Amino acid sequence: MGFATAVTAIVSRRIGEKKYEEAGSAAIQSIIIGIAASIPFSIAGIFFSKELLGLMGADQWTIEHGYKYTQWMLGGNAVIMLLYIINAVFRGAGDAAIAMRVLWISNIINIFLDPLLIFGWGFIPAYGIEGAAIATNFGRGIGVIIQIYVLFKGGKHIRAKLNQIRLNVKVMLNLLRTSVGGIGQMFVGMASWIFLVRIMADISSEAVAGATITVRIMLFCIMPAWGLSNAAATLVGQNLGAGFPDRAEAAVWKTGFFNMLFLIVISIIYFFFNDSLMRIFTDDKTAIKIGAEWLQILSYSFFVYGWWMVAVQAFNGAGDTKTPTLINLVFFWLIQIPLSYFLAVYLGWQYSGVFWGVFISETSVGLFTVWLFTRGKWKNVKV
């Protein structure tokens, strides 16, 4: 996902510069990198799945019944790598509709095959847990085949050529250099969430359950906002490539405004219907209470997320992936985690302390990121 950020930035910049051959070359090099990066994980998954599950603390039942799932998911991880990367190519080129259709097809196939392979039907044996992994890989694999076909046949704005299938070290190094910040963003965000879960695990299992459901609800609700933010990244990259930095900035402000309006609607729903939303996913009263509280706290500042998401993607679209990483490093690791621990443990606020720690840190990082965006240094980044 972090690498895909760099792919979108570079492809969008080349499209804006009308260097379509170079955009196609960047697409090919990103695919080569994706395949190469997947090989170590495939080897680990195929040959050491039991050891990996044991390392993560799995019990004997999970190891014996789950290792084949792990083999399939890690062994076939190249398909998910390519699914993200090639969709990033299409988004950068302005062909986001293709990326959407590919995900529709792959997920529909996955949904259809899941019960068929898990429970069996007719001459098809019941694979159980393993069947879920087979279905996922098959659905994603079909999606990748469609992506590659469209990429070489020619999308609306980008087309790769067979004679470009070769190592281009210069383009490859540029992709990797730009991706460092994108990967860092993902790592910082994921690691901070792991620490927060660890704090809540010491409070209660209900706290973890309630928070996990809340995050799932939030991720589902902000999907349209992510779509708008991704559009901002493409618009920034293409307009900078075309030599129109002011138009790039105007696109960000317009996108941020509509993003804010959408998330204000979500905030109203969170504020008035938090309890009802939680009851859809669990009947545990404690988990419902905990999750409902976090949804309500989120409603106080969710509109800031709209601007924050767009500003971050504007930096990424410009190729300045390092700035959001450094910002996240400070606000998540140096502020969010210590503050949440202080409020939850030292002040005894329990899970509420974690939620308010997240509220304070993420509202602050959102406002700071937007302020930094107004400084305009991202307009001069070269990729």
Secondary structure, 3 states (H helix, E strand, C coil): CHHHHHHHHHHHHHHHCCCHHHHHHHHHHHHHHHHHHHHHHHHHHHHHHHHHHHHCCCCHHHHHHHHHHHHHHHHCHHHHHHHHHHHHHHHHHCCHHHHHHHHHHHHHHHHHHHHHHHHCECCECCCCHHHHHHHHHHHHHHHHHHHHHHHHHCCCCCCCCHHHCCCCHHHHHHHHHHHHHHHHHHHHHHHHHHHHHHHHHHHCHHHHHHHHHHHHHHHHHCHHHHHHHHHHHHHHHHHHHCCCHHHHHHHHHHHHHHHHHHHHHHHHHHHHHHHHHHHHHCCCHHHHHHHHHHHHHHHCCHHHHHHHHHHHHHHHHCCCCHHHHHHHHHHHHHHHHHHHHHHHHHCCCCHHHHHHHHHHHHHHHHHHHHHHHHCCHHHHCCC
